């Protein structure tokens, strides 16, 4: 049976944070959760888009409990500021959807903290955010956004910032493999240490959002032309689905009562590019516990943040 927004259980009284909820699958996720009665906090870097997302959700669901707060995940200081505000509020977090991300930057860029920007934004920021919010997550659930590109990813433990050979997809694939391994390692450590956090992962398949155009295909003049004239109108519709459909695996991971701790959810047909949401497989290297433990230790060192 096809999973749809109608299958999302009532969320009244529940508090959810969605990073990157100002657009794409993050917006679609926040929209459905708010419509189901959740109090939703959209955390994103772009305040203008964030406030616009809040207005749009309130227009579609009058009385929706949704608000925006700025969060730049590439900045550890900003992650700390955001987390400290949540701790001061003291509100239990039922679901944390770590959705925000950037994709395949053509040139190597660095975060304010000196980390490769895709690693910093997609993984390190979410790692530190989850760690800092851990006291509010007991009994709650975290969803880490991975990608089908985890399949070709490799964790470069000796060069996580890719100083010795940057590649646009190499960096993206590493960051999304890191998110999947983080979800699995968080599940193991939560059970071992009694943190009480249900940790799962999801991916949206190939969802039609602004991510592709803003990254690998939309930044160079020639590729931008090919993207708008050839790829987007003729090729993309055949291998992709809408942002709303891409959000369904995220919603399943975030809300399904029978979710499996350490589970992974995504589109189940079309080589996981599109299709109905459900449990999906992962490459064996994503389950490497030794690499996951080493990645965890490296993330603690790079962010200066520890769990527990």
SULTADA-V294983 format. One record per helix or strand of 2 or more residues. SS is the DSSP state (a for helix, b for strand). FROM is the first residue (numbers start at 1). TO is the last residue. If there is no record, write none. Layout:
ss/from/to
SS/FROM/TO
SS/FROM/TO
//
This chain:
ss/from/to
a/5/7
b/15/19
a/24/35
b/39/44
a/47/60
b/66/70
a/76/89
b/95/98
a/117/136
b/141/145
a/148/152
a/168/193
b/198/202
b/207/208
a/211/214
a/221/239
b/241/242
a/243/255
b/264/269
a/270/272
b/274/279
a/284/287
a/289/303
//
